[in-house]
Amino acid sequence: MPVTDISRNLDEHSLTLTAEFAAPVERLWQIYADPRQLERVWGPPGYPATFVDHSLTPGGRMNYYMTSPEGERFHGYWDIKEVNDGQSFRFLDGFANDDFTPQENLPVGENTFRFESTDGGSRLVATTVYQSAEDLQTVLDMGMEEGATQAVNQIDELVAA
């Protein structure tokens, strides 16, 4: 499985996921730059994502929803803050209403996805920082660690295709 580590830091209100792949950084970057590929790995198995808007540029916005096996939709958004093409990007990730406006009562995470070359391929280091330990605990209670691990583990199959 690609995910090699997932760690939480309650003092810094952060969650960091590390995964390694037998594919070059450029291939991993393509997955996040292409909405159709990203849809295949953003949600955990059984909860495919649909990206309605996709702009991986500073100031860009991505609106998406994940669909449960029962057909229920869970909406979210990314506000893109910084992009270092082929190397990293930083974005705010939040829960959204059906019209993609932020759900004010749920936490927003500041994410940094960093792509590194390794001897055998590449590494993804994804760090999410929340405003408070309570916000971090909220998403942990929602299954964020398990869902993120399952989602990222799907990348292996996509890069092998």
The 8 nearest C-alpha neighbors of each residue, nearest first, counted from 0:
[[1, 2, 152, 3, 155, 18, 19, 153],
 [0, 2, 18, 19, 152, 20, 3, 155],
 [3, 1, 18, 0, 17, 4, 152, 148],
 [2, 4, 18, 17, 1, 19, 5, 0],
 [5, 3, 17, 2, 16, 6, 18, 15],
 [6, 4, 16, 15, 17, 7, 3, 14],
 [7, 5, 15, 14, 4, 16, 8, 13],
 [6, 8, 14, 13, 9, 15, 5, 12],
 [7, 9, 13, 11, 10, 12, 14, 6],
 [8, 10, 12, 11, 132, 7, 13, 135],
 [11, 9, 8, 12, 132, 13, 131, 7],
 [10, 12, 13, 9, 8, 128, 132, 131],
 [13, 11, 9, 132, 129, 10, 128, 131],
 [14, 12, 128, 8, 11, 127, 7, 129],
 [13, 15, 7, 127, 126, 6, 8, 128],
 [16, 14, 126, 6, 5, 125, 7, 127],
 [15, 17, 5, 125, 124, 4, 126, 6],
 [18, 16, 124, 4, 123, 3, 2, 5],
 [17, 19, 2, 1, 3, 123, 122, 124],
 [20, 18, 122, 1, 121, 123, 2, 3],
 [19, 21, 121, 22, 120, 1, 122, 155],
 [22, 20, 120, 119, 121, 23, 19, 155],
 [21, 23, 120, 20, 121, 26, 24, 158],
 [22, 24, 120, 25, 121, 26, 27, 116],
 [25, 23, 27, 121, 26, 116, 114, 28],
 [24, 26, 28, 23, 27, 85, 29, 22],
 [25, 27, 29, 24, 28, 23, 22, 30],
 [28, 26, 24, 30, 29, 25, 23, 31],
 [27, 29, 25, 30, 26, 31, 85, 24],
 [30, 28, 32, 26, 27, 31, 33, 25],
 [29, 31, 36, 37, 27, 28, 33, 32],
 [30, 32, 37, 28, 29, 33, 34, 27],
 [31, 33, 29, 30, 28, 55, 34, 37],
 [34, 32, 36, 30, 31, 35, 29, 37],
 [33, 35, 37, 36, 38, 50, 53, 32],
 [36, 34, 38, 37, 33, 39, 50, 49],
 [37, 35, 30, 38, 39, 34, 33, 31],
 [38, 36, 34, 30, 39, 31, 40, 35],
 [39, 37, 48, 35, 36, 40, 49, 41],
 [38, 40, 37, 36, 41, 47, 48, 35],
 [39, 41, 150, 37, 38, 153, 42, 154],
 [42, 40, 38, 150, 37, 48, 39, 43],
 [43, 41, 47, 46, 150, 48, 40, 65],
 [42, 44, 150, 149, 146, 46, 45, 41],
 [45, 43, 46, 42, 150, 149, 47, 153],
 [44, 46, 68, 47, 43, 67, 42, 66],
 [47, 45, 67, 66, 42, 65, 44, 43],
 [48, 46, 42, 65, 66, 45, 39, 38],
 [49, 47, 65, 38, 42, 64, 41, 50],
 [48, 50, 63, 64, 38, 51, 65, 47],
 [51, 49, 63, 52, 62, 34, 53, 48],
 [50, 52, 63, 62, 49, 53, 61, 64],
 [53, 51, 61, 62, 50, 54, 60, 63],
 [54, 52, 61, 34, 50, 55, 60, 51],
 [53, 55, 59, 56, 60, 61, 52, 79],
 [54, 56, 59, 32, 53, 79, 57, 82],
 [55, 57, 59, 54, 58, 82, 79, 81],
 [58, 56, 81, 80, 79, 59, 82, 55],
 [57, 59, 79, 80, 56, 60, 78, 81],
 [60, 58, 54, 56, 79, 57, 55, 78],
 [59, 61, 78, 54, 77, 79, 53, 62],
 [60, 62, 53, 52, 77, 76, 54, 63],
 [63, 61, 76, 52, 51, 50, 75, 99],
 [64, 62, 50, 49, 75, 51, 74, 76],
 [63, 65, 74, 73, 49, 48, 75, 72],
 [64, 66, 48, 73, 47, 46, 72, 49],
 [65, 67, 72, 46, 71, 70, 47, 73],
 [66, 68, 46, 70, 71, 69, 72, 45],
 [67, 69, 70, 45, 46, 66, 71, 47],
 [70, 68, 67, 71, 66, 72, 46, 45],
 [71, 69, 67, 68, 66, 72, 46, 65],
 [72, 70, 67, 66, 69, 73, 68, 65],
 [73, 71, 66, 65, 64, 74, 70, 67],
 [72, 74, 65, 64, 66, 71, 75, 95],
 [75, 73, 64, 95, 63, 96, 94, 97],
 [76, 74, 94, 95, 63, 93, 64, 62],
 [75, 77, 62, 61, 93, 92, 63, 95],
 [76, 78, 92, 61, 91, 60, 90, 79],
 [77, 79, 60, 91, 90, 59, 80, 61],
 [80, 78, 90, 59, 57, 58, 60, 81],
 [81, 79, 57, 90, 89, 58, 78, 82],
 [80, 82, 57, 89, 88, 79, 83, 90],
 [83, 81, 88, 84, 57, 87, 56, 89],
 [84, 82, 87, 86, 88, 85, 81, 89],
 [83, 85, 86, 82, 87, 88, 28, 56],
 [84, 86, 28, 25, 83, 87, 24, 114],
 [87, 85, 114, 83, 84, 113, 115, 88],
 [88, 86, 113, 83, 112, 114, 82, 85],
 [87, 89, 82, 81, 112, 111, 83, 90],
 [90, 88, 111, 81, 110, 80, 79, 112],
 [91, 89, 79, 80, 110, 78, 109, 77],
 [90, 92, 109, 78, 77, 108, 110, 93],
 [93, 91, 77, 108, 107, 76, 90, 109],
 [94, 92, 107, 76, 75, 95, 91, 108],
 [93, 95, 75, 102, 101, 74, 76, 105],
 [96, 94, 101, 75, 102, 99, 74, 100],
 [95, 97, 99, 98, 100, 102, 74, 101],
 [96, 98, 99, 74, 95, 100, 73, 72],
 [97, 99, 96, 100, 95, 74, 101, 62],
 [100, 98, 95, 96, 97, 101, 62, 74],
 [99, 101, 95, 96, 98, 102, 97, 76],
 [102, 100, 95, 103, 94, 96, 99, 93],
 [101, 103, 95, 94, 104, 96, 105, 100],
 [102, 104, 105, 101, 106, 94, 95, 100],
 [103, 105, 102, 106, 101, 94, 107, 95],
 [106, 104, 103, 102, 94, 107, 93, 134],
 [107, 105, 134, 108, 93, 104, 129, 94],
 [106, 108, 93, 92, 91, 129, 105, 109],
 [109, 107, 129, 92, 128, 91, 127, 110],
 [108, 110, 91, 128, 127, 90, 92, 129],
 [111, 109, 127, 90, 89, 126, 108, 91],
 [110, 112, 89, 126, 125, 88, 113, 127],
 [111, 113, 125, 87, 88, 124, 89, 110],
 [112, 114, 87, 124, 123, 86, 111, 125],
 [113, 115, 123, 86, 122, 87, 24, 124],
 [116, 114, 122, 121, 24, 117, 123, 113],
 [115, 117, 121, 24, 120, 122, 23, 118],
 [116, 118, 121, 120, 119, 115, 122, 19],
 [119, 117, 120, 116, 121, 21, 23, 122],
 [120, 118, 117, 21, 121, 20, 22, 116],
 [121, 119, 21, 22, 23, 117, 20, 118],
 [122, 120, 116, 117, 20, 24, 23, 115],
 [121, 123, 19, 115, 18, 114, 20, 116],
 [122, 124, 114, 18, 17, 113, 125, 19],
 [123, 125, 17, 113, 16, 112, 126, 122],
 [126, 124, 112, 16, 15, 111, 123, 113],
 [127, 125, 15, 111, 110, 14, 16, 124],
 [126, 128, 110, 14, 109, 13, 108, 15],
 [129, 127, 13, 109, 108, 12, 110, 14],
 [128, 130, 108, 12, 131, 135, 134, 13],
 [129, 131, 134, 12, 128, 132, 108, 107],
 [132, 130, 134, 133, 129, 12, 135, 11],
 [131, 133, 12, 135, 134, 9, 136, 10],
 [134, 132, 136, 131, 135, 137, 12, 130],
 [135, 133, 137, 131, 136, 132, 106, 129],
 [134, 136, 132, 133, 137, 138, 12, 129],
 [135, 137, 139, 133, 134, 138, 140, 132],
 [136, 138, 134, 140, 135, 139, 133, 141],
 [139, 137, 141, 140, 135, 143, 136, 142],
 [138, 140, 136, 143, 142, 141, 137, 135],
 [139, 141, 137, 138, 142, 136, 143, 135],
 [140, 142, 138, 139, 143, 137, 136, 144],
 [143, 141, 139, 140, 145, 144, 146, 138],
 [142, 144, 139, 146, 138, 145, 141, 147],
 [145, 143, 147, 146, 142, 148, 139, 5],
 [144, 146, 148, 142, 147, 143, 149, 150],
 [145, 147, 143, 149, 43, 148, 144, 142],
 [146, 148, 150, 144, 149, 145, 143, 151],
 [147, 149, 145, 151, 146, 150, 152, 144],
 [150, 148, 146, 152, 43, 147, 151, 145],
 [149, 151, 43, 147, 40, 42, 152, 148],
 [152, 150, 153, 148, 154, 149, 147, 40],
 [151, 153, 149, 154, 150, 1, 0, 148],
 [154, 152, 151, 155, 150, 40, 156, 149],
 [155, 153, 157, 152, 156, 151, 40, 158],
 [156, 154, 158, 153, 157, 152, 159, 20],
 [157, 155, 159, 154, 158, 153, 160, 152],
 [156, 158, 154, 160, 159, 155, 153, 39],
 [157, 159, 155, 160, 156, 154, 22, 26],
 [158, 160, 156, 157, 155, 22, 154, 21],
 [159, 157, 158, 156, 155, 154, 22, 26]]
